[in-house]
Amino acid sequence: MSAMKIKKGDTVKVIAGKDKGKEGKVLAVNVKDNTVLVESVNMITKHAKPSMANTEGGIINKEAPIHASNVMLVADGKVTRVGFKMDGDKKVRFAKATGKVID
């Protein structure tokens, strides 16, 4: 399996789907399913029963995972593809649009 190009904390832009054009911060990454959880993107309504943790219950709005292929990394204000290169003996991500190292 190849390395995931999007990491937790990255700012991404949605390029496909109902939320196309929205930007947000990545909250979680699931490498196994190749999905990401982006804040305020792909919102769903969930009906929750009252429980010990949530005594009120009711309707909860929360984010649902979106496939990683439907998002692009935003670096320096513009969307870019991500590449990998060796920086000395360390593998780093870089923005293909600018050539700058991301992390």
CORPENOR-V618327 format. One record per residue. SS is DSSP state (H for helix, E for strand, L for the rest). BURIAL is 1 if it has 16 or more other C-alpha atoms within 10 Angstrom, else 0. Layout:
[[SS | BURIAL] [SS | BURIAL]]
//
This chain:
[[L | 0] [L | 0] [L | 0] [L | 0] [L | 0] [L | 1] [L | 1] [L | 0] [L | 0] [L | 1] [E | 1] [E | 1] [E | 1] [E | 1] [L | 1] [L | 0] [L | 0] [L | 0] [L | 0] [L | 0] [L | 0] [L | 1] [E | 1] [E | 1] [E | 1] [E | 1] [E | 1] [E | 1] [E | 1] [E | 0] [L | 0] [L | 0] [L | 0] [L | 0] [E | 1] [E | 1] [E | 1] [E | 1] [L | 1] [L | 1] [L | 1] [L | 1] [E | 0] [E | 0] [E | 0] [E | 0] [E | 0] [E | 0] [L | 0] [L | 0] [L | 0] [L | 0] [L | 0] [L | 0] [L | 0] [L | 0] [L | 0] [E | 0] [E | 0] [E | 0] [E | 0] [E | 0] [E | 0] [L | 1] [L | 1] [E | 1] [E | 1] [H | 1] [H | 0] [H | 1] [E | 1] [E | 1] [E | 1] [E | 1] [E | 1] [L | 0] [L | 0] [E | 0] [E | 1] [E | 1] [L | 0] [E | 1] [E | 0] [E | 0] [E | 0] [E | 0] [E | 0] [L | 0] [L | 0] [E | 0] [E | 0] [E | 0] [E | 1] [E | 1] [E | 1] [L | 0] [L | 0] [L | 0] [L | 0] [L | 0] [E | 1] [L | 0] [L | 0]]
//
